[in-house]
Amino acid sequence: MHIGDGLQLAGIIGLAALGTMLLVVGALGSGIVLLAVTAVWFWRLYRTAE
């Protein structure tokens, strides 16, 4: 794992946490969008690691 991968993973975790927090406080639209962006980013990172 390169340093860039670690930074991207930290960004993914941060966005997932922020999206989950927004869902919990009731900002459904923003929370869903952030979680969707996080899922796509994670999937692209996962696919390039293969």
C-alpha angles and dihedrals in degrees: 000000000000125000089253091057090052091051091048091049090051089050091050092050091048093050092046090051092048092047091049091048091052091051091050094052092047104258091130100167096051093041094052092047092051093047091048092051089047092051092050092046091049092048092051091048091047093049093051091050092062 
